[in-house]
Amino acid sequence: MPTLTKLQSQIDQIKARNKKVEADKAWETSMTRKILIAILTYTVVVIFFLTASLPHPFINAIVPSLAFILSTLTVPVFKSWYLKK
């Protein structure tokens, strides 16, 4: 039979795990993360367009970044719709 100390230790471990999971979820849904990914996407695409000598790399690289932002805005809508069905 578990002792009170052992049970308290298990509870503390569960609380620590829950705190980490909550922090990870907050990061996954944060606007900071979305903006960071959009900026990194833009940068990588610009570098690719410059390397490939494609026209207007700084303007054309906006499209994939905007597509990412648009997808992050619409996915929650579709998720809630899906969960209702």
PDB file of N, CA, C and O in Angstrom:
ATOM      1  N   MET A   1       0.850  -1.179   0.000  1.00  0.00           N
ATOM      2  CA  MET A   1       0.000   0.000   0.000  1.00  0.00           C
ATOM      3  C   MET A   1       0.895   1.241   0.000  1.00  0.00           C
ATOM      4  O   MET A   1       1.829   1.330   0.797  1.00  0.00           O
ATOM      5  N   PRO A   2       0.610   2.212  -0.901  1.00  0.00           N
ATOM      6  CA  PRO A   2       1.455   3.409  -0.991  1.00  0.00           C
ATOM      7  C   PRO A   2       1.377   4.260   0.279  1.00  0.00           C
ATOM      8  O   PRO A   2       0.337   4.378   0.927  1.00  0.00           O
ATOM      9  N   THR A   3       2.497   4.826   0.584  1.00  0.00           N
ATOM     10  CA  THR A   3       2.536   5.708   1.746  1.00  0.00           C
ATOM     11  C   THR A   3       2.104   7.104   1.330  1.00  0.00           C
ATOM     12  O   THR A   3       2.052   7.434   0.145  1.00  0.00           O
ATOM     13  N   LEU A   4       1.800   7.902   2.318  1.00  0.00           N
ATOM     14  CA  LEU A   4       1.376   9.275   2.067  1.00  0.00           C
ATOM     15  C   LEU A   4       2.482  10.064   1.365  1.00  0.00           C
ATOM     16  O   LEU A   4       2.200  10.888   0.495  1.00  0.00           O
ATOM     17  N   THR A   5       3.716   9.819   1.734  1.00  0.00           N
ATOM     18  CA  THR A   5       4.859  10.495   1.107  1.00  0.00           C
ATOM     19  C   THR A   5       4.985  10.101  -0.358  1.00  0.00           C
ATOM     20  O   THR A   5       5.255  10.942  -1.215  1.00  0.00           O
ATOM     21  N   LYS A   6       4.787   8.825  -0.636  1.00  0.00           N
ATOM     22  CA  LYS A   6       4.871   8.344  -2.014  1.00  0.00           C
ATOM     23  C   LYS A   6       3.745   8.950  -2.865  1.00  0.00           C
ATOM     24  O   LYS A   6       3.971   9.363  -4.003  1.00  0.00           O
ATOM     25  N   LEU A   7       2.553   8.995  -2.309  1.00  0.00           N
ATOM     26  CA  LEU A   7       1.423   9.597  -3.026  1.00  0.00           C
ATOM     27  C   LEU A   7       1.666  11.082  -3.300  1.00  0.00           C
ATOM     28  O   LEU A   7       1.372  11.576  -4.389  1.00  0.00           O
ATOM     29  N   GLN A   8       2.204  11.785  -2.305  1.00  0.00           N
ATOM     30  CA  GLN A   8       2.497  13.205  -2.482  1.00  0.00           C
ATOM     31  C   GLN A   8       3.546  13.407  -3.568  1.00  0.00           C
ATOM     32  O   GLN A   8       3.456  14.349  -4.355  1.00  0.00           O
ATOM     33  N   SER A   9       4.534  12.527  -3.611  1.00  0.00           N
ATOM     34  CA  SER A   9       5.571  12.597  -4.640  1.00  0.00           C
ATOM     35  C   SER A   9       4.967  12.390  -6.023  1.00  0.00           C
ATOM     36  O   SER A   9       5.321  13.095  -6.969  1.00  0.00           O
ATOM     37  N   GLN A  10       4.063  11.434  -6.144  1.00  0.00           N
ATOM     38  CA  GLN A  10       3.400  11.184  -7.423  1.00  0.00           C
ATOM     39  C   GLN A  10       2.550  12.380  -7.851  1.00  0.00           C
ATOM     40  O   GLN A  10       2.531  12.747  -9.026  1.00  0.00           O
ATOM     41  N   ILE A  11       1.858  12.976  -6.907  1.00  0.00           N
ATOM     42  CA  ILE A  11       1.045  14.167  -7.198  1.00  0.00           C
ATOM     43  C   ILE A  11       1.934  15.312  -7.670  1.00  0.00           C
ATOM     44  O   ILE A  11       1.590  16.018  -8.618  1.00  0.00           O
ATOM     45  N   ASP A  12       3.066  15.495  -7.016  1.00  0.00           N
ATOM     46  CA  ASP A  12       4.000  16.549  -7.411  1.00  0.00           C
ATOM     47  C   ASP A  12       4.537  16.316  -8.826  1.00  0.00           C
ATOM     48  O   ASP A  12       4.699  17.259  -9.601  1.00  0.00           O
ATOM     49  N   GLN A  13       4.811  15.052  -9.151  1.00  0.00           N
ATOM     50  CA  GLN A  13       5.278  14.724 -10.503  1.00  0.00           C
ATOM     51  C   GLN A  13       4.201  15.019 -11.546  1.00  0.00           C
ATOM     52  O   GLN A  13       4.498  15.546 -12.618  1.00  0.00           O
ATOM     53  N   ILE A  14       2.970  14.685 -11.236  1.00  0.00           N
ATOM     54  CA  ILE A  14       1.859  14.954 -12.155  1.00  0.00           C
ATOM     55  C   ILE A  14       1.670  16.452 -12.343  1.00  0.00           C
ATOM     56  O   ILE A  14       1.443  16.914 -13.461  1.00  0.00           O
ATOM     57  N   LYS A  15       1.764  17.216 -11.254  1.00  0.00           N
ATOM     58  CA  LYS A  15       1.627  18.673 -11.348  1.00  0.00           C
ATOM     59  C   LYS A  15       2.738  19.276 -12.204  1.00  0.00           C
ATOM     60  O   LYS A  15       2.486  20.172 -13.009  1.00  0.00           O
ATOM     61  N   ALA A  16       3.963  18.789 -12.034  1.00  0.00           N
ATOM     62  CA  ALA A  16       5.095  19.286 -12.822  1.00  0.00           C
ATOM     63  C   ALA A  16       4.898  18.960 -14.299  1.00  0.00           C
ATOM     64  O   ALA A  16       5.167  19.798 -15.159  1.00  0.00           O
ATOM     65  N   ARG A  17       4.428  17.746 -14.600  1.00  0.00           N
ATOM     66  CA  ARG A  17       4.163  17.351 -15.980  1.00  0.00           C
ATOM     67  C   ARG A  17       3.056  18.211 -16.585  1.00  0.00           C
ATOM     68  O   ARG A  17       3.172  18.659 -17.726  1.00  0.00           O
ATOM     69  N   ASN A  18       1.986  18.442 -15.829  1.00  0.00           N
ATOM     70  CA  ASN A  18       0.880  19.271 -16.319  1.00  0.00           C
ATOM     71  C   ASN A  18       1.331  20.697 -16.607  1.00  0.00           C
ATOM     72  O   ASN A  18       0.893  21.311 -17.580  1.00  0.00           O
ATOM     73  N   LYS A  19       2.207  21.216 -15.757  1.00  0.00           N
ATOM     74  CA  LYS A  19       2.718  22.570 -15.957  1.00  0.00           C
ATOM     75  C   LYS A  19       3.511  22.650 -17.260  1.00  0.00           C
ATOM     76  O   LYS A  19       3.383  23.621 -18.006  1.00  0.00           O
ATOM     77  N   LYS A  20       4.333  21.627 -17.537  1.00  0.00           N
ATOM     78  CA  LYS A  20       5.105  21.592 -18.772  1.00  0.00           C
ATOM     79  C   LYS A  20       4.185  21.466 -19.988  1.00  0.00           C
ATOM     80  O   LYS A  20       4.398  22.135 -20.999  1.00  0.00           O
ATOM     81  N   VAL A  21       3.177  20.624 -19.895  1.00  0.00           N
ATOM     82  CA  VAL A  21       2.226  20.440 -21.000  1.00  0.00           C
ATOM     83  C   VAL A  21       1.477  21.748 -21.279  1.00  0.00           C
ATOM     84  O   VAL A  21       1.282  22.113 -22.438  1.00  0.00           O
ATOM     85  N   GLU A  22       1.063  22.444 -20.233  1.00  0.00           N
ATOM     86  CA  GLU A  22       0.367  23.721 -20.393  1.00  0.00           C
ATOM     87  C   GLU A  22       1.271  24.759 -21.050  1.00  0.00           C
ATOM     88  O   GLU A  22       0.816  25.531 -21.894  1.00  0.00           O
ATOM     89  N   ALA A  23       2.549  24.784 -20.669  1.00  0.00           N
ATOM     90  CA  ALA A  23       3.500  25.725 -21.266  1.00  0.00           C
ATOM     91  C   ALA A  23       3.715  25.404 -22.747  1.00  0.00           C
ATOM     92  O   ALA A  23       3.772  26.309 -23.580  1.00  0.00           O
ATOM     93  N   ASP A  24       3.835  24.114 -23.070  1.00  0.00           N
ATOM     94  CA  ASP A  24       3.992  23.703 -24.469  1.00  0.00           C
ATOM     95  C   ASP A  24       2.768  24.099 -25.288  1.00  0.00           C
ATOM     96  O   ASP A  24       2.906  24.572 -26.416  1.00  0.00           O
ATOM     97  N   LYS A  25       1.584  23.913 -24.739  1.00  0.00           N
ATOM     98  CA  LYS A  25       0.343  24.268 -25.439  1.00  0.00           C
ATOM     99  C   LYS A  25       0.267  25.782 -25.637  1.00  0.00           C
ATOM    100  O   LYS A  25      -0.151  26.249 -26.696  1.00  0.00           O
ATOM    101  N   ALA A  26       0.662  26.534 -24.640  1.00  0.00           N
ATOM    102  CA  ALA A  26       0.659  27.994 -24.761  1.00  0.00           C
ATOM    103  C   ALA A  26       1.601  28.440 -25.874  1.00  0.00           C
ATOM    104  O   ALA A  26       1.270  29.350 -26.634  1.00  0.00           O
ATOM    105  N   TRP A  27       2.768  27.812 -25.981  1.00  0.00           N
ATOM    106  CA  TRP A  27       3.721  28.148 -27.035  1.00  0.00           C
ATOM    107  C   TRP A  27       3.143  27.785 -28.405  1.00  0.00           C
ATOM    108  O   TRP A  27       3.243  28.568 -29.350  1.00  0.00           O
ATOM    109  N   GLU A  28       2.541  26.600 -28.509  1.00  0.00           N
ATOM    110  CA  GLU A  28       1.998  26.140 -29.790  1.00  0.00           C
ATOM    111  C   GLU A  28       0.916  27.073 -30.322  1.00  0.00           C
ATOM    112  O   GLU A  28       0.770  27.212 -31.537  1.00  0.00           O
ATOM    113  N   THR A  29       0.170  27.701 -29.456  1.00  0.00           N
ATOM    114  CA  THR A  29      -0.929  28.561 -29.889  1.00  0.00           C
ATOM    115  C   THR A  29      -0.589  30.053 -29.809  1.00  0.00           C
ATOM    116  O   THR A  29      -1.447  30.895 -30.069  1.00  0.00           O
ATOM    117  N   SER A  30       0.640  30.380 -29.457  1.00  0.00           N
ATOM    118  CA  SER A  30       0.990  31.789 -29.253  1.00  0.00           C
ATOM    119  C   SER A  30       1.186  32.541 -30.573  1.00  0.00           C
ATOM    120  O   SER A  30       1.609  31.977 -31.582  1.00  0.00           O
ATOM    121  N   MET A  31       0.866  33.813 -30.524  1.00  0.00           N
ATOM    122  CA  MET A  31       1.061  34.681 -31.688  1.00  0.00           C
ATOM    123  C   MET A  31       2.550  34.871 -31.952  1.00  0.00           C
ATOM    124  O   MET A  31       2.957  35.016 -33.105  1.00  0.00           O
ATOM    125  N   THR A  32       3.362  34.872 -30.908  1.00  0.00           N
ATOM    126  CA  THR A  32       4.815  35.004 -31.064  1.00  0.00           C
ATOM    127  C   THR A  32       5.361  33.889 -31.944  1.00  0.00           C
ATOM    128  O   THR A  32       6.167  34.145 -32.839  1.00  0.00           O
ATOM    129  N   ARG A  33       4.933  32.657 -31.700  1.00  0.00           N
ATOM    130  CA  ARG A  33       5.379  31.514 -32.498  1.00  0.00           C
ATOM    131  C   ARG A  33       4.947  31.669 -33.949  1.00  0.00           C
ATOM    132  O   ARG A  33       5.732  31.413 -34.862  1.00  0.00           O
ATOM    133  N   LYS A  34       3.707  32.086 -34.167  1.00  0.00           N
ATOM    134  CA  LYS A  34       3.195  32.236 -35.528  1.00  0.00           C
ATOM    135  C   LYS A  34       3.971  33.313 -36.294  1.00  0.00           C
ATOM    136  O   LYS A  34       4.306  33.128 -37.464  1.00  0.00           O
ATOM    137  N   ILE A  35       4.251  34.427 -35.633  1.00  0.00           N
ATOM    138  CA  ILE A  35       4.997  35.512 -36.276  1.00  0.00           C
ATOM    139  C   ILE A  35       6.427  35.060 -36.568  1.00  0.00           C
ATOM    140  O   ILE A  35       6.964  35.341 -37.639  1.00  0.00           O
ATOM    141  N   LEU A  36       7.036  34.366 -35.620  1.00  0.00           N
ATOM    142  CA  LEU A  36       8.396  33.865 -35.807  1.00  0.00           C
ATOM    143  C   LEU A  36       8.473  32.914 -37.004  1.00  0.00           C
ATOM    144  O   LEU A  36       9.394  33.011 -37.815  1.00  0.00           O
ATOM    145  N   ILE A  37       7.524  32.010 -37.113  1.00  0.00           N
ATOM    146  CA  ILE A  37       7.515  31.072 -38.240  1.00  0.00           C
ATOM    147  C   ILE A  37       7.289  31.815 -39.554  1.00  0.00           C
ATOM    148  O   ILE A  37       7.908  31.480 -40.564  1.00  0.00           O
ATOM    149  N   ALA A  38       6.418  32.812 -39.554  1.00  0.00           N
ATOM    150  CA  ALA A  38       6.181  33.596 -40.777  1.00  0.00           C
ATOM    151  C   ALA A  38       7.452  34.325 -41.207  1.00  0.00           C
ATOM    152  O   ALA A  38       7.775  34.363 -42.394  1.00  0.00           O
ATOM    153  N   ILE A  39       8.166  34.897 -40.257  1.00  0.00           N
ATOM    154  CA  ILE A  39       9.412  35.612 -40.575  1.00  0.00           C
ATOM    155  C   ILE A  39      10.472  34.633 -41.094  1.00  0.00           C
ATOM    156  O   ILE A  39      11.160  34.919 -42.074  1.00  0.00           O
ATOM    157  N   LEU A  40      10.597  33.494 -40.438  1.00  0.00           N
ATOM    158  CA  LEU A  40      11.570  32.491 -40.894  1.00  0.00           C
ATOM    159  C   LEU A  40      11.207  31.947 -42.273  1.00  0.00           C
ATOM    160  O   LEU A  40      12.084  31.719 -43.107  1.00  0.00           O
ATOM    161  N   THR A  41       9.921  31.743 -42.506  1.00  0.00           N
ATOM    162  CA  THR A  41       9.468  31.285 -43.829  1.00  0.00           C
ATOM    163  C   THR A  41       9.829  32.307 -44.890  1.00  0.00           C
ATOM    164  O   THR A  41      10.358  31.958 -45.946  1.00  0.00           O
ATOM    165  N   TYR A  42       9.542  33.573 -44.608  1.00  0.00           N
ATOM    166  CA  TYR A  42       9.853  34.646 -45.554  1.00  0.00           C
ATOM    167  C   TYR A  42      11.353  34.669 -45.851  1.00  0.00           C
ATOM    168  O   TYR A  42      11.759  34.761 -47.010  1.00  0.00           O
ATOM    169  N   THR A  43      12.164  34.585 -44.812  1.00  0.00           N
ATOM    170  CA  THR A  43      13.622  34.644 -44.975  1.00  0.00           C
ATOM    171  C   THR A  43      14.144  33.486 -45.824  1.00  0.00           C
ATOM    172  O   THR A  43      14.950  33.692 -46.731  1.00  0.00           O
ATOM    173  N   VAL A  44      13.690  32.287 -45.534  1.00  0.00           N
ATOM    174  CA  VAL A  44      14.150  31.114 -46.289  1.00  0.00           C
ATOM    175  C   VAL A  44      13.712  31.216 -47.748  1.00  0.00           C
ATOM    176  O   VAL A  44      14.488  30.898 -48.650  1.00  0.00           O
ATOM    177  N   VAL A  45      12.491  31.651 -47.983  1.00  0.00           N
ATOM    178  CA  VAL A  45      12.004  31.761 -49.362  1.00  0.00           C
ATOM    179  C   VAL A  45      12.763  32.854 -50.116  1.00  0.00           C
ATOM    180  O   VAL A  45      13.091  32.670 -51.288  1.00  0.00           O
ATOM    181  N   VAL A  46      13.045  33.973 -49.475  1.00  0.00           N
ATOM    182  CA  VAL A  46      13.834  35.025 -50.124  1.00  0.00           C
ATOM    183  C   VAL A  46      15.213  34.488 -50.513  1.00  0.00           C
ATOM    184  O   VAL A  46      15.677  34.715 -51.630  1.00  0.00           O
ATOM    185  N   ILE A  47      15.858  33.783 -49.600  1.00  0.00           N
ATOM    186  CA  ILE A  47      17.176  33.219 -49.901  1.00  0.00           C
ATOM    187  C   ILE A  47      17.080  32.248 -51.075  1.00  0.00           C
ATOM    188  O   ILE A  47      17.928  32.264 -51.967  1.00  0.00           O
ATOM    189  N   PHE A  48      16.054  31.410 -51.073  1.00  0.00           N
ATOM    190  CA  PHE A  48      15.875  30.478 -52.182  1.00  0.00           C
ATOM    191  C   PHE A  48      15.652  31.229 -53.496  1.00  0.00           C
ATOM    192  O   PHE A  48      16.267  30.897 -54.509  1.00  0.00           O
ATOM    193  N   PHE A  49      14.785  32.229 -53.486  1.00  0.00           N
ATOM    194  CA  PHE A  49      14.498  32.989 -54.708  1.00  0.00           C
ATOM    195  C   PHE A  49      15.736  33.724 -55.210  1.00  0.00           C
ATOM    196  O   PHE A  49      15.967  33.798 -56.417  1.00  0.00           O
ATOM    197  N   LEU A  50      16.535  34.267 -54.289  1.00  0.00           N
ATOM    198  CA  LEU A  50      17.775  34.935 -54.695  1.00  0.00           C
ATOM    199  C   LEU A  50      18.758  33.931 -55.295  1.00  0.00           C
ATOM    200  O   LEU A  50      19.394  34.207 -56.313  1.00  0.00           O
ATOM    201  N   THR A  51      18.876  32.779 -54.667  1.00  0.00           N
ATOM    202  CA  THR A  51      19.774  31.736 -55.162  1.00  0.00           C
ATOM    203  C   THR A  51      19.333  31.236 -56.542  1.00  0.00           C
ATOM    204  O   THR A  51      20.162  30.964 -57.411  1.00  0.00           O
ATOM    205  N   ALA A  52      18.029  31.121 -56.724  1.00  0.00           N
ATOM    206  CA  ALA A  52      17.497  30.629 -57.994  1.00  0.00           C
ATOM    207  C   ALA A  52      17.370  31.743 -59.040  1.00  0.00           C
ATOM    208  O   ALA A  52      16.918  31.498 -60.158  1.00  0.00           O
ATOM    209  N   SER A  53      17.765  32.949 -58.678  1.00  0.00           N
ATOM    210  CA  SER A  53      17.686  34.119 -59.571  1.00  0.00           C
ATOM    211  C   SER A  53      16.273  34.348 -60.111  1.00  0.00           C
ATOM    212  O   SER A  53      16.083  34.655 -61.288  1.00  0.00           O
ATOM    213  N   LEU A  54      15.298  34.193 -59.231  1.00  0.00           N
ATOM    214  CA  LEU A  54      13.916  34.436 -59.635  1.00  0.00           C
ATOM    215  C   LEU A  54      13.586  35.921 -59.489  1.00  0.00           C
ATOM    216  O   LEU A  54      14.190  36.613 -58.668  1.00  0.00           O
ATOM    217  N   PRO A  55      12.633  36.412 -60.278  1.00  0.00           N
ATOM    218  CA  PRO A  55      12.320  37.844 -60.234  1.00  0.00           C
ATOM    219  C   PRO A  55      11.591  38.249 -58.943  1.00  0.00           C
ATOM    220  O   PRO A  55      10.805  37.483 -58.387  1.00  0.00           O
ATOM    221  N   HIS A  56      11.868  39.442 -58.500  1.00  0.00           N
ATOM    222  CA  HIS A  56      11.204  40.069 -57.344  1.00  0.00           C
ATOM    223  C   HIS A  56      11.150  39.160 -56.110  1.00  0.00           C
ATOM    224  O   HIS A  56      10.066  38.884 -55.596  1.00  0.00           O
ATOM    225  N   PRO A  57      12.285  38.701 -55.642  1.00  0.00           N
ATOM    226  CA  PRO A  57      12.267  37.740 -54.524  1.00  0.00           C
ATOM    227  C   PRO A  57      11.676  38.299 -53.236  1.00  0.00           C
ATOM    228  O   PRO A  57      11.032  37.566 -52.485  1.00  0.00           O
ATOM    229  N   PHE A  58      11.885  39.585 -52.970  1.00  0.00           N
ATOM    230  CA  PHE A  58      11.398  40.157 -51.714  1.00  0.00           C
ATOM    231  C   PHE A  58       9.881  40.317 -51.714  1.00  0.00           C
ATOM    232  O   PHE A  58       9.239  40.227 -50.667  1.00  0.00           O
ATOM    233  N   ILE A  59       9.321  40.552 -52.878  1.00  0.00           N
ATOM    234  CA  ILE A  59       7.860  40.679 -52.973  1.00  0.00           C
ATOM    235  C   ILE A  59       7.209  39.298 -53.059  1.00  0.00           C
ATOM    236  O   ILE A  59       6.226  39.030 -52.368  1.00  0.00           O
ATOM    237  N   ASN A  60       7.757  38.422 -53.905  1.00  0.00           N
ATOM    238  CA  ASN A  60       7.156  37.104 -54.108  1.00  0.00           C
ATOM    239  C   ASN A  60       7.258  36.202 -52.880  1.00  0.00           C
ATOM    240  O   ASN A  60       6.469  35.269 -52.733  1.00  0.00           O
ATOM    241  N   ALA A  61       8.202  36.464 -52.017  1.00  0.00           N
ATOM    242  CA  ALA A  61       8.345  35.649 -50.805  1.00  0.00           C
ATOM    243  C   ALA A  61       7.252  35.947 -49.783  1.00  0.00           C
ATOM    244  O   ALA A  61       7.093  35.211 -48.809  1.00  0.00           O
ATOM    245  N   ILE A  62       6.512  37.007 -50.000  1.00  0.00           N
ATOM    246  CA  ILE A  62       5.412  37.348 -49.086  1.00  0.00           C
ATOM    247  C   ILE A  62       4.295  36.310 -49.176  1.00  0.00           C
ATOM    248  O   ILE A  62       3.626  36.025 -48.183  1.00  0.00           O
ATOM    249  N   VAL A  63       4.095  35.745 -50.370  1.00  0.00           N
ATOM    250  CA  VAL A  63       2.973  34.825 -50.590  1.00  0.00           C
ATOM    251  C   VAL A  63       3.014  33.619 -49.639  1.00  0.00           C
ATOM    252  O   VAL A  63       2.011  33.368 -48.971  1.00  0.00           O
ATOM    253  N   PRO A  64       4.109  32.864 -49.540  1.00  0.00           N
ATOM    254  CA  PRO A  64       4.088  31.721 -48.617  1.00  0.00           C
ATOM    255  C   PRO A  64       3.929  32.136 -47.151  1.00  0.00           C
ATOM    256  O   PRO A  64       3.314  31.419 -46.362  1.00  0.00           O
ATOM    257  N   SER A  65       4.475  33.274 -46.800  1.00  0.00           N
ATOM    258  CA  SER A  65       4.345  33.743 -45.414  1.00  0.00           C
ATOM    259  C   SER A  65       2.896  34.096 -45.101  1.00  0.00           C
ATOM    260  O   SER A  65       2.388  33.766 -44.029  1.00  0.00           O
ATOM    261  N   LEU A  66       2.242  34.759 -46.028  1.00  0.00           N
ATOM    262  CA  LEU A  66       0.826  35.088 -45.832  1.00  0.00           C
ATOM    263  C   LEU A  66      -0.036  33.820 -45.831  1.00  0.00           C
ATOM    264  O   LEU A  66      -1.020  33.733 -45.096  1.00  0.00           O
ATOM    265  N   ALA A  67       0.337  32.857 -46.646  1.00  0.00           N
ATOM    266  CA  ALA A  67      -0.400  31.590 -46.665  1.00  0.00           C
ATOM    267  C   ALA A  67      -0.304  30.900 -45.310  1.00  0.00           C
ATOM    268  O   ALA A  67      -1.288  30.342 -44.825  1.00  0.00           O
ATOM    269  N   PHE A  68       0.868  30.936 -44.704  1.00  0.00           N
ATOM    270  CA  PHE A  68       1.017  30.338 -43.376  1.00  0.00           C
ATOM    271  C   PHE A  68       0.131  31.057 -42.363  1.00  0.00           C
ATOM    272  O   PHE A  68      -0.584  30.415 -41.593  1.00  0.00           O
ATOM    273  N   ILE A  69       0.178  32.382 -42.363  1.00  0.00           N
ATOM    274  CA  ILE A  69      -0.633  33.160 -41.409  1.00  0.00           C
ATOM    275  C   ILE A  69      -2.119  32.886 -41.632  1.00  0.00           C
ATOM    276  O   ILE A  69      -2.871  32.710 -40.673  1.00  0.00           O
ATOM    277  N   LEU A  70      -2.536  32.852 -42.885  1.00  0.00           N
ATOM    278  CA  LEU A  70      -3.935  32.562 -43.194  1.00  0.00           C
ATOM    279  C   LEU A  70      -4.317  31.170 -42.691  1.00  0.00           C
ATOM    280  O   LEU A  70      -5.408  30.983 -42.152  1.00  0.00           O
ATOM    281  N   SER A  71      -3.439  30.212 -42.864  1.00  0.00           N
ATOM    282  CA  SER A  71      -3.752  28.853 -42.404  1.00  0.00           C
ATOM    283  C   SER A  71      -3.884  28.795 -40.889  1.00  0.00           C
ATOM    284  O   SER A  71      -4.725  28.058 -40.373  1.00  0.00           O
ATOM    285  N   THR A  72      -3.067  29.558 -40.168  1.00  0.00           N
ATOM    286  CA  THR A  72      -3.166  29.537 -38.701  1.00  0.00           C
ATOM    287  C   THR A  72      -4.436  30.221 -38.224  1.00  0.00           C
ATOM    288  O   THR A  72      -4.923  29.935 -37.130  1.00  0.00           O
ATOM    289  N   LEU A  73      -4.977  31.124 -39.039  1.00  0.00           N
ATOM    290  CA  LEU A  73      -6.216  31.795 -38.660  1.00  0.00           C
ATOM    291  C   LEU A  73      -7.439  30.942 -38.975  1.00  0.00           C
ATOM    292  O   LEU A  73      -8.445  31.019 -38.269  1.00  0.00           O
ATOM    293  N   THR A  74      -7.365  30.133 -40.023  1.00  0.00           N
ATOM    294  CA  THR A  74      -8.534  29.359 -40.435  1.00  0.00           C
ATOM    295  C   THR A  74      -8.605  27.974 -39.801  1.00  0.00           C
ATOM    296  O   THR A  74      -9.698  27.428 -39.648  1.00  0.00           O
ATOM    297  N   VAL A  75      -7.484  27.403 -39.435  1.00  0.00           N
ATOM    298  CA  VAL A  75      -7.491  26.055 -38.859  1.00  0.00           C
ATOM    299  C   VAL A  75      -8.357  25.973 -37.600  1.00  0.00           C
ATOM    300  O   VAL A  75      -9.123  25.017 -37.479  1.00  0.00           O
ATOM    301  N   PRO A  76      -8.284  26.913 -36.660  1.00  0.00           N
ATOM    302  CA  PRO A  76      -9.155  26.813 -35.478  1.00  0.00           C
ATOM    303  C   PRO A  76     -10.645  26.814 -35.835  1.00  0.00           C
ATOM    304  O   PRO A  76     -11.443  26.160 -35.164  1.00  0.00           O
ATOM    305  N   VAL A  77     -11.015  27.539 -36.877  1.00  0.00           N
ATOM    306  CA  VAL A  77     -12.414  27.562 -37.304  1.00  0.00           C
ATOM    307  C   VAL A  77     -12.839  26.173 -37.778  1.00  0.00           C
ATOM    308  O   VAL A  77     -13.892  25.668 -37.387  1.00  0.00           O
ATOM    309  N   PHE A  78     -12.016  25.567 -38.616  1.00  0.00           N
ATOM    310  CA  PHE A  78     -12.334  24.237 -39.118  1.00  0.00           C
ATOM    311  C   PHE A  78     -12.275  23.190 -38.009  1.00  0.00           C
ATOM    312  O   PHE A  78     -13.044  22.229 -38.019  1.00  0.00           O
ATOM    313  N   LYS A  79     -11.367  23.372 -37.055  1.00  0.00           N
ATOM    314  CA  LYS A  79     -11.262  22.434 -35.947  1.00  0.00           C
ATOM    315  C   LYS A  79     -12.548  22.450 -35.115  1.00  0.00           C
ATOM    316  O   LYS A  79     -13.081  21.394 -34.775  1.00  0.00           O
ATOM    317  N   SER A  80     -13.042  23.638 -34.791  1.00  0.00           N
ATOM    318  CA  SER A  80     -14.268  23.704 -33.993  1.00  0.00           C
ATOM    319  C   SER A  80     -15.456  23.155 -34.772  1.00  0.00           C
ATOM    320  O   SER A  80     -16.332  22.512 -34.194  1.00  0.00           O
ATOM    321  N   TRP A  81     -15.493  23.402 -36.071  1.00  0.00           N
ATOM    322  CA  TRP A  81     -16.547  22.856 -36.914  1.00  0.00           C
ATOM    323  C   TRP A  81     -16.485  21.322 -36.904  1.00  0.00           C
ATOM    324  O   TRP A  81     -17.508  20.650 -36.775  1.00  0.00           O
ATOM    325  N   TYR A  82     -15.277  20.787 -37.043  1.00  0.00           N
ATOM    326  CA  TYR A  82     -15.078  19.335 -37.067  1.00  0.00           C
ATOM    327  C   TYR A  82     -15.496  18.706 -35.736  1.00  0.00           C
ATOM    328  O   TYR A  82     -16.148  17.663 -35.713  1.00  0.00           O
ATOM    329  N   LEU A  83     -15.120  19.342 -34.644  1.00  0.00           N
ATOM    330  CA  LEU A  83     -15.435  18.788 -33.322  1.00  0.00           C
ATOM    331  C   LEU A  83     -16.937  18.796 -33.037  1.00  0.00           C
ATOM    332  O   LEU A  83     -17.429  17.961 -32.278  1.00  0.00           O
ATOM    333  N   LYS A  84     -17.669  19.738 -33.645  1.00  0.00           N
ATOM    334  CA  LYS A  84     -19.117  19.776 -33.473  1.00  0.00           C
ATOM    335  C   LYS A  84     -19.793  18.640 -34.234  1.00  0.00           C
ATOM    336  O   LYS A  84     -20.866  18.185 -33.838  1.00  0.00           O
ATOM    337  N   LYS A  85     -19.190  18.190 -35.298  1.00  0.00           N
ATOM    338  CA  LYS A  85     -19.795  17.127 -36.129  1.00  0.00           C
ATOM    339  C   LYS A  85     -19.606  15.777 -35.555  1.00  0.00           C
ATOM    340  O   LYS A  85     -20.057  14.790 -36.137  1.00  0.00           O
TER     341      LYS A  85
END
